[in-house]
Amino acid sequence: MTYDLRVAHCPSCGQVYQINLRGLCAACSTSEDAQLAAIERELRRNRQLHTEQVAERTSLRPERIRSWIRSGKIKLFEYPNLADACDLCAAPIRRGKLCTPCATRIQSAVRREYEQERLMKERQRSAHSYLTR
């Protein structure tokens, strides 16, 4: 009879823990809950705070707050000035990973590349063919 312990190293502190739904050891899970509660308390006091202001008042890194926003642990619809950052230009965004200008720029670059590739294939195909009359 074998036993499967299903253990892993905590990504935050490196301690060995039994795998659970949160993916953290008990100490880090408790710490994260306390940090989220502190953020919620601060935002209840003033819903108009920006991400950097919340980070300053709770002594947390803005990146940590943004990661919780992105994972859905902090709901943006309740707080109008709270925002994540665009992955490319760091502009404030309310959803997704890219701001509209960056997403548009990437889409147009992909479209241009696709069009150039299509034209090149068309030229290659026409170079190997001949017309008869």
C-alpha positions as CSV (number, residue, x, y, z in Angstrom):
1,M,0.0,0.0,0.0
2,T,1.5,3.3,-1.1
3,Y,0.7,6.7,0.3
4,D,0.8,9.8,-1.9
5,L,1.8,12.8,0.2
6,R,1.4,15.3,-2.6
7,V,3.7,17.9,-1.2
8,A,5.4,20.9,-2.9
9,H,7.5,23.9,-2.0
10,C,5.7,27.1,-1.3
11,P,6.3,29.7,-4.1
12,S,6.5,32.5,-1.6
13,C,8.7,31.2,1.2
14,G,10.0,27.9,-0.1
15,Q,8.7,25.8,2.9
16,V,7.4,22.3,2.1
17,Y,3.6,22.1,2.4
18,Q,0.8,19.7,1.5
19,I,-0.7,20.7,-1.8
20,N,-4.0,22.6,-1.4
21,L,-6.3,24.7,-3.6
22,R,-4.5,28.0,-2.8
23,G,-1.0,26.8,-3.8
24,L,0.6,28.3,-0.7
25,C,1.7,27.0,2.7
26,A,-0.6,27.9,5.8
27,A,1.7,30.7,6.9
28,C,1.8,32.4,3.5
29,S,-1.9,31.9,3.0
30,T,-2.7,33.6,6.4
31,S,-0.3,36.4,5.5
32,E,-2.0,36.9,2.1
33,D,-5.4,37.0,3.7
34,A,-4.2,39.6,6.2
35,Q,-2.8,41.7,3.4
36,L,-5.9,41.5,1.3
37,A,-8.0,42.5,4.4
38,A,-5.8,45.5,4.9
39,I,-6.3,46.5,1.3
40,E,-10.0,46.1,1.6
41,R,-10.1,48.2,4.8
42,E,-8.1,51.0,3.2
43,L,-10.3,50.9,0.1
44,R,-13.5,51.0,2.2
45,R,-12.2,54.1,3.9
46,N,-11.5,55.8,0.5
47,R,-12.8,54.2,-2.7
48,Q,-11.0,56.9,-4.8
49,L,-7.5,55.7,-4.0
50,H,-5.1,54.8,-6.9
51,T,-3.0,51.6,-6.8
52,E,0.1,53.4,-5.7
53,Q,-1.7,55.2,-2.9
54,V,-3.1,51.9,-1.6
55,A,0.4,50.3,-1.8
56,E,1.9,53.2,0.1
57,R,-0.8,53.1,2.8
58,T,-0.6,49.3,3.3
59,S,3.2,49.0,2.9
60,L,2.8,46.5,0.0
61,R,4.4,46.5,-3.4
62,P,2.2,47.9,-6.2
63,E,3.1,44.8,-8.3
64,R,1.6,42.6,-5.6
65,I,-1.6,44.6,-5.6
66,R,-1.7,44.4,-9.5
67,S,-1.2,40.7,-9.4
68,W,-4.2,40.4,-7.1
69,I,-6.2,42.6,-9.4
70,R,-5.2,40.5,-12.4
71,S,-6.1,37.2,-10.6
72,G,-9.5,38.6,-9.5
73,K,-8.9,38.7,-5.8
74,I,-9.5,42.5,-5.8
75,K,-12.6,43.5,-7.8
76,L,-12.1,46.7,-9.8
77,F,-15.8,47.5,-10.4
78,E,-16.1,48.7,-6.8
79,Y,-13.0,51.0,-7.0
80,P,-12.9,53.5,-9.9
81,N,-9.3,54.6,-9.7
82,L,-7.7,51.2,-8.9
83,A,-6.0,49.7,-12.0
84,D,-3.6,47.2,-13.3
85,A,-0.7,48.1,-15.6
86,C,-0.2,47.4,-19.3
87,D,2.4,44.7,-19.8
88,L,4.2,46.7,-22.5
89,C,3.9,50.4,-21.6
90,A,2.7,50.3,-17.9
91,A,-0.3,52.5,-18.7
92,P,-3.2,52.0,-16.3
93,I,-5.8,49.4,-17.6
94,R,-9.0,48.1,-16.1
95,R,-9.1,44.7,-17.9
96,G,-6.9,42.4,-19.9
97,K,-3.1,42.6,-20.1
98,L,-2.6,45.3,-22.7
99,C,-3.9,48.9,-23.1
100,T,-5.9,49.7,-26.2
101,P,-3.0,51.5,-28.1
102,C,-0.6,48.7,-27.5
103,A,-3.1,46.0,-28.5
104,T,-3.9,48.0,-31.7
105,R,-0.2,48.5,-32.5
106,I,0.4,44.7,-32.1
107,Q,-2.7,43.8,-34.2
108,S,-1.6,46.2,-37.0
109,A,1.9,44.8,-36.9
110,V,0.6,41.2,-37.2
111,R,-1.7,42.3,-40.0
112,R,1.2,43.9,-41.9
113,E,3.4,40.8,-41.5
114,Y,0.5,38.6,-42.7
115,E,0.0,40.8,-45.7
116,Q,3.7,40.9,-46.6
117,E,3.9,37.1,-46.3
118,R,0.8,36.7,-48.5
119,L,2.3,39.0,-51.1
120,M,5.6,37.1,-51.0
121,K,3.9,33.8,-51.5
122,E,1.9,35.2,-54.4
123,R,5.1,36.6,-56.1
124,Q,6.8,33.2,-55.7
125,R,3.8,31.4,-57.2
126,S,3.6,33.8,-60.1
127,A,7.4,33.6,-60.7
128,H,7.2,29.8,-61.3
129,S,4.3,30.0,-63.7
130,Y,3.9,31.4,-67.2
131,L,1.1,32.7,-69.3
132,T,0.1,31.2,-72.6
133,R,-2.0,32.9,-75.2
